[in-house]
């Protein structure tokens, strides 16, 4: 059990060091892994570059390529203007926008209960139903710093007036 915990901790530490400091194992230790990755990638190239292959075969070949030649894939993404990274960020924004919209629907139910509405009015310092709803929604957005930053980048400052439209746009079709 101790070796398992030690292995997990060492793996987490190495992952942090790899990402943060761009550190790698010495080439002697990477050789067999690189050789294996190159052999596997070469074997899948026929499906990857075959325009007649079905979409599922090409997708599987791309998965193998990403798994075995991650550095090359990241370099290609950078050279192309980061389309993969942009799509990854947009997908997270889409997911978080949908989650916030679901919470927003739940807050409507909470505001319909007199005791909860009173507690929220005390917390946010307003009894005005529209202002209270906006305060609750904006607080929920503040708890999602990634989504807030992404929306502000796309829409500008987020207010109670434009939050619904911004979330609907992000949930439908966010552009990176």
Beta strands, then each sheet from edge to edge (+ up, - down):
end
